[in-house]
Every structure is written in structure tokens, then in C-alpha cells.
Amino acid sequence: MRTALVIGTGLIGTSAALALAQRGVVVHLTDHDPEQARTAAALGAGTDEAPEGPVDLAIVAAPPAHVAGVLADAMRRGLARGYLDVASVKGGPRRELQALGLDLTSYIGTHPMSGRERSGPLAATGDLFEGRPWVLTPTRDTDTEVLNLALELVSHCRAVPVVMDADAHDRAVALVSHMPHLVSSMVAARLENAEEAAVRLCGQGIRDVTRIAASEPGMWIDILSANPGPVADLLTDVAADLDETVRALRSLQSSDEAKRREGTAGIRDVLRRGNAGQVRVPGKHGSAPRVYEVVAVLIDDQPGQLARIFADAGRAGVNIEDVRIEHATGQQAGLVQLMVEPKAAAVLSAALRERGWSVRQ
């Protein structure tokens, strides 16, 4: 691939353009908002000048509701040898294109499984997709050259290609992305009118559950409007679990011992099933999840503290597998939770204490 056209210079489009430009591909940028394309160009993602002729690959990074229309226009104008989109739903756009009577041999639907809470070109980064799955949904009609162009794009973005059926993809993202986002939003909505004294008690648990609720609502309306059926089916199951959990909790309030036992069994069941589902979430680099030990360190909220901890861990020969930070309410301090291999926990704790860190048990 020597040339590419990115249509839509939001977070995903600009991030893909940055990755391609960094690898020597001549990238042309266009957007319904010319100022946004100029911003992406100023960031080094390419040029907002139109290409002189057909490019090798056109990348449509428009909202799901507009993908088919933008693709149809590009294909009719002959803007590229190959076409793909990066929308988060795949079955609907393909069916819309088929209904328009277009030749789909030059098209492949794709979906990079990466993003951020922020949107727009200023949130873009050339390494956004690194190590992340990038779903490709070819059909028997997809031209081999187009598939190879898509694989080249994925390689330039340092993502991991995953081939799936379009409708299977839509059911999967409903489960692992769309439904969790709505649940996160519903939990976060409980905080909107909560008493300030209660909100001040927020810890890492509520931050974890509500983090993705910070995303831009308009973008999510577009996404959910393109995949409502699978998401509604999953929420129906979640609603059934909620009903059962509420009944179990009410039983725990009863003065009847049998009802309390029944309530305990119901809560235990939902927690057990939660444990069973959570362990199936892939761990580091997509491997099977690992059990790490936590070394908790109290730090002041000052520049350079994290860098010092990581440097001291490196001097001790310990690899930090993951890290979380829990900020202390009303204080300029926080608790850094360093996840390490169990055999390294004692070594790291001793090394950090020697260097003056306050290590919590």
C-alpha cells in the first residue's frame, strides 16, 4: 500500500492515518467538517488535499448510520482500488450496500477493537491499535487483493487481525462492548442526584464500573441504533438477573430463616456466575488470565512519583504486570497497586521499603 484516503477524521480515522503516515504511506484526509481534516493534517496524519487519482485503499471512518452512504458515494466515484470501513457494527452496512446494488468485491467490513473516552482528531494517537484485535469480515465475494490491503493496514497499525462473520461480530460486540456501556451508564446515573457525602466516598470500584460512561452520548446513540436487537436481547437477560437478585436481597431482609437461606443462595449464585464469567476475560496480551499479587504503595500526589516507583522496581529486577491508582478522598495522596508475579511480591516489597517507600500489607 502506497496511498490511502481516510474519510472521517475523528479518533479512529485520524489514529489509523497517523499509523499509516508514520510508515511511509501517503495519506489523504477528508471529512464533512473541513476544519477537522485540517486539524488531523496539522497533527501529521497526512494531507487534506484531494488525491489526483484512485488511491490504493479508502478507509471510511464515519458513524455506523452513515457508513453505507459514504461508501456508496466513494465506490461510485472510483476513489480507490479497495474500500473498508471501521464502524463498530458490520452486518447492517453490508446489507445496505447490497440493497443499493453495488459490487462488493472491492469492499471489506472491519472493526478495530480499540478506542478512548475522548473523541475527535486531537484525541488520536498512532499507537491506538497496537496489540488490539482488529476484526475483518470478508465474504466469499471479497477480492483477495482487498483482503490483503486490509491485512496490510492492520499490520501497519500493529493490531492483531481476527476474521469473523459480520453478524457473529455484531452479537459479540453487543456482549463485550455495547451492553456493558449501557450498564455502566445506568450505574453512573445513580450518582447524578446522589448526596455529596455519598459521592465523596467513591473508591476504585465505582471508578472502574463507571469509567466508560464518560463517553460522548451522540456517538453511542449512532452505535446502538445500528445494533439494537442483540443489545436488547442481552439486556433482557441482565434484567432477569436483576429481578432475581432483588428478590434474593428482599429475602435476606425476612425474619423467616428459610427465606434468608433462599436469599443467600440466590446472591451466592449470581456472584459465583460472575466469578465464572470474569475468569474468561483474556489477560495480558490476550493470553489466559493470570493471578497476580498486589504490592500497595502509598504515594504523594507529586510529579515523578510513579516514575520513581517503576525505576526502583526495575532496579529490583521485578516486572510490573499491571498498575492501578486509588486516590485518597480529600488528600493529596494515593495508593498505587502494583500487580506482580506472586514470587516477586516479597522481593519488590523489600526493595521498595529499603528505598523509603511506604508499603502497605
C-alpha positions as CSV (number, residue, x, y, z in Angstrom):
1,M,0.0,0.0,0.0
2,R,1.5,3.3,-1.1
3,T,-1.6,5.6,-0.9
4,A,-4.7,5.8,1.2
5,L,-7.7,8.0,1.6
6,V,-9.2,8.4,5.1
7,I,-12.8,9.6,5.0
8,G,-13.7,10.8,8.5
9,T,-11.0,12.3,10.7
10,G,-12.3,11.5,14.2
11,L,-10.5,9.5,16.8
12,I,-10.3,6.2,14.8
13,G,-9.8,7.7,11.3
14,T,-7.0,10.0,12.4
15,S,-5.3,7.3,14.5
16,A,-5.2,5.0,11.5
17,A,-4.0,7.8,9.3
18,L,-1.2,8.6,11.8
19,A,-0.1,5.0,11.9
20,L,0.0,4.8,8.1
21,A,1.8,8.1,7.7
22,Q,4.4,7.0,10.2
23,R,5.1,4.0,8.0
24,G,5.6,6.0,4.8
25,V,2.1,5.7,3.3
26,V,0.8,8.9,1.5
27,V,-2.4,9.6,3.3
28,H,-5.2,11.9,2.1
29,L,-7.7,13.2,4.6
30,T,-11.3,14.3,4.1
31,D,-14.2,15.0,6.5
32,H,-17.7,16.5,6.3
33,D,-16.1,19.2,8.6
34,P,-13.1,20.5,6.7
35,E,-11.6,22.1,9.8
36,Q,-11.4,18.6,11.4
37,A,-9.5,17.3,8.4
38,R,-7.1,20.3,8.6
39,T,-6.6,19.6,12.3
40,A,-5.7,15.9,11.5
41,A,-3.3,17.1,8.8
42,A,-1.6,19.5,11.2
43,L,-1.0,16.6,13.6
44,G,0.9,14.8,10.9
45,A,-1.8,12.3,9.8
46,G,-1.5,13.3,6.1
47,T,-2.7,16.0,3.8
48,D,-6.2,17.4,3.4
49,E,-5.6,17.9,-0.3
50,A,-7.6,15.5,-2.6
51,P,-5.7,12.7,-4.3
52,E,-5.0,13.2,-8.1
53,G,-6.4,9.7,-8.9
54,P,-7.6,6.5,-7.2
55,V,-5.7,5.5,-4.1
56,D,-4.8,2.0,-3.0
57,L,-7.2,1.9,-0.1
58,A,-10.1,4.1,1.1
59,I,-10.8,3.9,4.8
60,V,-14.3,5.0,5.8
61,A,-14.4,6.2,9.4
62,A,-17.9,7.5,9.6
63,P,-20.6,6.8,12.2
64,P,-22.4,3.5,11.6
65,A,-25.6,5.1,10.3
66,H,-23.7,6.9,7.6
67,V,-21.2,4.2,6.6
68,A,-23.2,2.7,3.7
69,G,-23.9,6.1,2.2
70,V,-20.3,7.3,2.4
71,L,-19.0,4.0,1.0
72,A,-21.5,4.0,-1.9
73,D,-20.5,7.5,-2.8
74,A,-16.8,6.7,-2.7
75,M,-17.3,3.5,-4.7
76,R,-19.4,5.2,-7.4
77,R,-16.7,7.8,-7.8
78,G,-14.0,5.2,-8.1
79,L,-11.8,6.8,-5.4
80,A,-9.8,3.6,-4.6
81,R,-8.9,0.1,-5.6
82,G,-10.2,-1.2,-2.3
83,Y,-12.6,0.0,0.3
84,L,-13.2,-0.7,4.0
85,D,-15.0,0.8,7.0
86,V,-14.1,0.8,10.6
87,A,-17.6,1.0,12.1
88,S,-18.4,-0.9,15.3
89,V,-21.2,-2.9,13.5
90,K,-20.8,-4.9,10.4
91,G,-24.0,-6.7,9.3
92,G,-26.2,-3.6,8.7
93,P,-23.8,-1.6,6.5
94,R,-23.1,-4.6,4.3
95,R,-26.8,-5.3,3.8
96,E,-27.4,-1.6,3.0
97,L,-24.7,-1.7,0.3
98,Q,-26.2,-4.9,-1.2
99,A,-29.6,-3.3,-1.3
100,L,-28.0,-0.4,-3.3
101,G,-26.9,-2.9,-5.9
102,L,-23.2,-2.2,-5.5
103,D,-20.4,-4.6,-6.5
104,L,-18.9,-5.6,-3.1
105,T,-15.9,-7.5,-4.4
106,S,-13.7,-4.4,-3.6
107,Y,-15.1,-3.9,-0.1
108,I,-14.4,-5.5,3.3
109,G,-16.0,-4.6,6.6
110,T,-13.6,-4.2,9.6
111,H,-13.7,-3.1,13.2
112,P,-10.6,-2.2,15.3
113,M,-11.4,-3.1,18.9
114,S,-9.9,0.0,20.4
115,G,-10.9,3.4,21.5
116,R,-10.9,6.1,24.2
117,E,-13.5,8.0,26.1
118,R,-12.5,11.2,24.2
119,S,-13.3,11.7,20.5
120,G,-12.0,13.8,17.7
121,P,-8.6,14.1,16.0
122,L,-7.0,15.7,19.0
123,A,-7.6,12.5,20.9
124,A,-5.9,10.4,18.2
125,T,-2.6,8.6,18.5
126,G,-0.6,6.5,16.1
127,D,-0.4,3.6,18.6
128,L,-4.1,3.4,19.5
129,F,-4.5,0.0,17.9
130,E,-1.2,-1.6,18.9
131,G,-1.7,-5.1,20.2
132,R,-5.5,-4.8,19.9
133,P,-7.8,-7.1,17.9
134,W,-8.9,-5.8,14.5
135,V,-11.9,-7.7,13.2
136,L,-12.1,-8.4,9.4
137,T,-15.4,-9.7,8.0
138,P,-14.6,-10.9,4.4
139,T,-17.2,-12.9,2.4
140,R,-16.7,-15.4,-0.5
141,D,-17.1,-12.4,-2.8
142,T,-14.3,-10.3,-1.3
143,D,-11.4,-9.9,-3.7
144,T,-8.1,-11.3,-2.4
145,E,-6.3,-8.0,-3.1
146,V,-8.7,-6.1,-0.9
147,L,-8.3,-8.6,1.9
148,N,-4.5,-8.2,1.6
149,L,-4.8,-4.4,1.7
150,A,-6.9,-4.7,4.9
151,L,-4.3,-7.0,6.4
152,E,-1.6,-4.5,5.5
153,L,-3.5,-1.8,7.2
154,V,-3.8,-3.9,10.3
155,S,-0.1,-4.7,10.2
156,H,0.8,-1.0,9.8
157,C,-1.3,-0.2,12.9
158,R,0.3,-3.1,14.8
159,A,-3.0,-4.6,15.6
160,V,-4.0,-8.3,15.6
161,P,-6.2,-9.5,12.8
162,V,-9.3,-11.5,13.7
163,V,-11.6,-13.0,11.0
164,M,-15.3,-13.3,11.8
165,D,-18.7,-13.4,10.2
166,A,-20.3,-10.0,10.2
167,D,-23.4,-11.0,12.2
168,A,-21.4,-13.0,14.6
169,H,-19.2,-9.9,15.2
170,D,-22.3,-7.8,15.9
171,R,-23.5,-10.3,18.5
172,A,-20.1,-10.4,20.1
173,V,-19.6,-6.6,20.4
174,A,-23.1,-6.3,21.8
175,L,-21.9,-8.7,24.6
176,V,-18.4,-7.2,25.2
177,S,-18.9,-3.6,24.4
178,H,-22.3,-2.2,23.7
179,M,-24.3,-3.8,26.6
180,P,-21.5,-3.1,29.2
181,H,-21.5,0.6,28.1
182,L,-25.2,0.9,28.8
183,V,-24.9,-0.9,32.2
184,S,-22.0,1.4,33.1
185,S,-24.2,4.4,32.2
186,M,-27.1,3.1,34.3
187,V,-24.8,2.7,37.3
188,A,-23.3,6.1,36.8
189,A,-26.7,7.6,36.5
190,R,-27.4,6.7,40.2
191,L,-24.7,9.2,41.1
192,E,-26.3,12.2,39.3
193,N,-28.6,13.1,42.2
194,A,-26.8,11.3,45.0
195,E,-25.9,13.2,48.2
196,E,-22.5,14.8,48.1
197,A,-21.4,13.0,51.2
198,A,-22.1,9.7,49.4
199,V,-20.2,10.7,46.2
200,R,-17.2,11.7,48.3
201,L,-16.9,8.0,49.3
202,C,-16.3,6.9,45.7
203,G,-13.4,4.5,45.5
204,Q,-11.7,2.5,42.8
205,G,-14.6,0.0,42.4
206,I,-17.1,2.7,41.3
207,R,-14.5,4.3,39.2
208,D,-13.8,1.0,37.4
209,V,-17.5,0.3,36.8
210,T,-18.4,3.9,35.6
211,R,-15.2,4.8,33.6
212,I,-16.7,4.1,30.1
213,A,-19.9,6.0,31.0
214,A,-17.8,9.2,30.3
215,S,-18.0,8.6,26.5
216,E,-19.8,11.0,24.2
217,P,-23.6,10.2,24.1
218,G,-24.1,11.2,20.5
219,M,-21.5,8.7,19.3
220,W,-23.1,5.9,21.3
221,I,-26.6,6.7,20.0
222,D,-25.2,6.1,16.5
223,I,-23.6,2.8,17.6
224,L,-26.6,1.5,19.5
225,S,-29.0,2.5,16.7
226,A,-27.1,0.2,14.4
227,N,-27.1,-2.8,16.7
228,P,-30.2,-2.6,18.8
229,G,-31.5,-6.1,18.6
230,P,-28.5,-8.0,20.1
231,V,-28.1,-5.4,22.8
232,A,-31.7,-5.6,23.8
233,D,-31.6,-9.4,23.9
234,L,-28.6,-9.2,26.3
235,L,-30.2,-6.5,28.5
236,T,-33.3,-8.7,28.8
237,D,-31.1,-11.4,30.3
238,V,-29.4,-8.8,32.6
239,A,-32.9,-7.6,33.6
240,A,-33.9,-11.1,34.6
241,D,-30.7,-11.5,36.7
242,L,-31.5,-8.1,38.4
243,D,-35.1,-9.2,39.2
244,E,-33.8,-12.4,40.8
245,T,-31.1,-10.5,42.7
246,V,-33.6,-8.0,44.0
247,R,-35.9,-10.9,45.2
248,A,-32.9,-12.6,46.9
249,L,-32.0,-9.3,48.7
250,R,-35.6,-8.9,49.8
251,S,-35.5,-12.4,51.2
252,L,-32.4,-11.6,53.2
253,Q,-34.5,-8.9,55.0
254,S,-37.0,-11.5,56.1
255,S,-37.4,-12.7,59.6
256,D,-38.1,-16.2,58.2
257,E,-34.9,-18.3,58.4
258,A,-35.9,-20.4,55.3
259,K,-36.3,-17.2,53.2
260,R,-33.0,-15.9,54.4
261,R,-31.3,-19.1,53.3
262,E,-33.1,-18.8,49.9
263,G,-31.8,-15.2,49.6
264,T,-28.3,-16.2,50.5
265,A,-28.4,-18.9,47.9
266,G,-29.6,-16.5,45.2
267,I,-26.9,-13.9,45.9
268,R,-24.2,-16.7,46.1
269,D,-25.4,-17.9,42.6
270,V,-25.1,-14.5,40.9
271,L,-21.7,-13.9,42.5
272,R,-20.5,-17.4,41.5
273,R,-21.6,-16.9,37.9
274,G,-19.9,-13.5,37.9
275,N,-16.7,-15.2,39.0
276,A,-17.0,-17.8,36.3
277,G,-17.6,-15.2,33.6
278,Q,-14.8,-12.9,34.8
279,V,-12.1,-15.5,34.6
280,R,-12.9,-15.9,30.9
281,V,-11.8,-12.3,30.2
282,P,-8.5,-12.6,28.4
283,G,-5.5,-11.4,30.3
284,K,-2.3,-9.6,29.3
285,H,-1.6,-9.8,25.5
286,G,-4.8,-11.8,25.0
287,S,-3.5,-14.8,27.0
288,A,-5.3,-16.7,29.7
289,P,-5.9,-14.5,32.7
290,R,-3.1,-14.7,35.4
291,V,-3.4,-14.3,39.1
292,Y,-1.1,-11.6,40.4
293,E,-0.2,-10.5,43.9
294,V,-0.7,-6.8,44.8
295,V,2.0,-4.7,46.3
296,A,0.3,-1.5,47.6
297,V,2.4,1.7,48.0
298,L,1.3,5.0,49.5
299,I,2.5,8.0,47.4
300,D,2.2,11.7,47.5
301,D,0.4,13.4,44.6
302,Q,3.5,14.9,43.2
303,P,5.3,14.8,39.7
304,G,7.7,11.9,39.2
305,Q,6.4,9.6,41.9
306,L,5.2,6.9,39.5
307,A,8.4,7.1,37.5
308,R,10.5,6.6,40.7
309,I,8.4,3.5,41.7
310,F,8.8,1.9,38.3
311,A,12.6,2.7,38.3
312,D,13.0,1.2,41.8
313,A,11.0,-1.9,40.7
314,G,13.3,-2.2,37.6
315,R,16.4,-2.0,39.8
316,A,15.0,-4.8,41.9
317,G,14.5,-6.9,38.7
318,V,10.7,-7.0,39.1
319,N,8.4,-6.6,36.1
320,I,5.2,-4.7,36.9
321,E,2.4,-6.6,35.1
322,D,-0.4,-4.1,35.8
323,V,-1.0,-1.0,37.9
324,R,-4.0,0.8,39.5
325,I,-4.1,4.0,41.4
326,E,-6.7,4.8,44.1
327,H,-6.7,8.4,45.1
328,A,-7.4,9.3,48.7
329,T,-10.5,11.3,49.3
330,G,-9.7,14.9,50.3
331,Q,-6.0,14.3,50.4
332,Q,-3.1,14.9,48.1
333,A,-2.1,11.2,48.2
334,G,-3.0,7.9,46.7
335,L,-2.5,4.2,46.9
336,V,-0.6,2.6,43.9
337,Q,-1.4,-1.1,43.5
338,L,1.4,-2.8,41.7
339,M,0.4,-6.2,40.2
340,V,3.3,-8.7,40.1
341,E,4.0,-12.4,39.8
342,P,3.4,-13.9,43.3
343,K,7.0,-15.0,43.7
344,A,8.2,-11.4,43.1
345,A,5.9,-9.7,45.6
346,A,8.2,-10.2,48.6
347,V,11.2,-9.1,46.6
348,L,9.5,-5.9,45.4
349,S,8.1,-5.1,48.9
350,A,11.5,-5.4,50.5
351,A,13.2,-3.4,47.8
352,L,10.7,-0.5,47.9
353,R,10.9,-0.3,51.7
354,E,14.7,-0.1,51.5
355,R,14.3,2.9,49.2
356,G,11.9,4.6,51.6
357,W,8.5,3.8,50.2
358,S,5.5,3.2,52.5
359,V,4.4,-0.3,51.5
360,R,1.0,-1.4,52.8
361,Q,0.3,-5.0,53.7
